[in-house]
Amino acid sequence: MIVYDSKYKQIKFDEDNSIIIEIYKDATADMSEEEFKSEMFELLKVMNQYLPDGIVTVQTNLKYAVVPTLQIWINTTIFSEIQKIVRKVALVPPTDYIVSLGVEQTIEEEEEEGTKLNSRFFATLEEAVLWLKKK
């Protein structure tokens, strides 16, 4: 079921599997940093409402490049809250190389800072969901 929809992303809740599915849209190419942060807070709202076991973020169409200062903000503000809610985070990375690099650096930094997110990258949404469903 769709629980959030904006010009930048759609968030679904798979009730049967207790999984949030976050899907970024092409419009993220025109997103500002404030809009990006706002969208991240919307994700936290949905997660706090539905309390899923896992989340998959489909970033295939993500066009917004996350700069290093924003990577730090994501780790300290967003990931620190996500880890209180979910056991696993699956990512389907962006196709754009520069954008993908920013995502990978954010995850690497998260690991260095000791956040306890169990996260992995996958080629497809289906593979990500299968991993999330494993207890």
C-alpha angles and dihedrals in degrees: 000000000000109000100170133020129176136154088269105044149353125224122202130186117216098203095185092059099026091236131142113216114201114191121188121213133218091253088078086087087079097041122125123218091253091052090049091052091047090053090050090053089051088056091053091050091053092046092050090049098048101026096210126195091229146001134217119199113201104202098167091118097035108128100170113104112219109221121212096260090053090047088059091048091051091051097046099037108027109023091045088060096040091056089059090059111033137045097208140026119199121193131198099197129227119267091224108092098216093046090046091051090055091051092049091049090051091054092045091050090048089056092048092051090055099246108161099228114141097215135168139173122237136185095226142025090240093057090047093051092049090054092047091052092057109096 
